[in-house]
Amino acid sequence: MADLTGYRRVGRFSTAPLPGGDAAVRHPSRTALGHLLGGEVLGTPRPYPWLTSPFTDRLDPAEAATVRAMITRDINCPRASSAGRLFDAVASLLGIAGTVGYEGEAAVLLEAAAGDEHAVPLAHRVVRAQGLWVYDSAPTLSDLLRRRLDGEPVVRLAAAFHLTLALATADLVAAAVADGAPRTVCLGGGCFVNQRLLTEIRRRLRAQGLRVLVGEQVPVGDGGISYGQAAVAAARLARER
C-alpha cells in the first residue's frame, strides 16, 4: 500500500540466492540453480533431484559444482524476490536462455516462446510469512520440471508460466485488499513490458473489481525510477512545508 509520501509492504515473491550477484543476471543457469538449491522454504519442498537432474546434467560440471558450493556456503549469494529473476530461472530450466547479452533478454525469449499458446496453469500457492503474503514459487518450478519430464512442449510450459504468474499476482493482490489495501492497483516494474503478462494480470485484477493503472508516458521499468524518486521527493517536501 502506498502513496507519494509513504508505503507499507504487504506481499512479495519468495526469495532465492543469486550466485555471483550480477553474474547470475548474465548467466540465467546460476539463477535457476539458486532457486532449485536455495529457494526460500515456505512449507513446500524444493524440487527433488530426480526432477532437476535433466537440467543440471546439461550444465558444465565444474561450473555447476562451483555454483552449488557458493549456494551451500552462502558465499556471494545475495537473495532476491525479483519476478525478473524468476523469469530468468524458468527460461534457463526450459533451455530457452543460457548466457544473455542484456538485462531482460531471457524474459523476452520466454515471452516469445509462449506466443499465443493456451495452457493449463502450473501449481502455485500464496502463504502468510512474517506478516506478509508470499507467493511460494517452489510448487511452480516442481510442476514445470515434472510436466517437462512428461514431454509437455516448451512452448506450452512457457505459456503456463505466464498464466501462473498472473494468477499468483492476482491472489497476492486479493489477499492484500482483503486486509484493507486500496482498490486501486498500480503495476510497475520491467516485467510489465511483457504484454502477455500485463494482459493476463490486468484482466484478473479488473475481474476483482479493482482499478488498474499502468505507466504509459513514463517507462514501467528502471527508466521510470528517477521520475518516481523526484515525485516522491516533491510530495514529501510539500508535506513538510
C-alpha positions, 0 to 999 in steps of 0.5 A: 500500500502506498502513496507519494509520501509513504508505503507499507509492504504487504506481499512479495515473491519468495526469495532465492540466492543469486550466485555471483550477484550480477553474474547470475543476471548474465548467466540465467543457469546460476539463477535457476540453480539458486532457486532449485538449491536455495529457494526460500522454504515456505512449507513446500519442498524444493524440487527433488533431484530426480526432477532437476537432474535433466537440467543440471546434467546439461550444465558444465560440471565444474561450473555447476559444482562451483555454483552449488558450493557458493549456494551451500556456503552462502558465499556471494549469494545475495537473495532476491524476490525479483519476478525478473529473476524468476523469469530468468530461472524458468527460461534457463530450466526450459533451455530457452536462455543460457548466457544473455547479452542484456538485462531482460533478454531471457524474459523476452525469449520466454515471452516469445516462446509462449506466443499465443499458446493456451495452457493449463496453469502450473501449481502455485500457492500464496502463504502468510510469512512474517506478516506478509503474503508470499507467493511460494514459487517452489510448487511452480518450478516442481510442476514445470520440471515434472510436466517437462519430464512428461514431454509437455512442449516448451512452448506450452510450459512457457505459456503456463508460466505466464498464466501462473504468474498472473494468477499468483499476482492476482491472489497476492493482490486479493489477499492484500485488499482483503486486509484493507489495501486500496482498490486501486492497483498500480503495476510497475516494474520491467516485467510489465513490458511483457504484454502477455503478462500485463494482459493476463494480470490486468484482466484478473485484477479488473475481474476483482473489481479493482482499478488498474493503472499502468505507466504509459508516458513514463517507462514501467521499468528502471527508466521510470525510477528517477521520475518516481524518486523526484515525485516522491521527493516533491510530495514529501517536501510539500508535506513538510512545508 
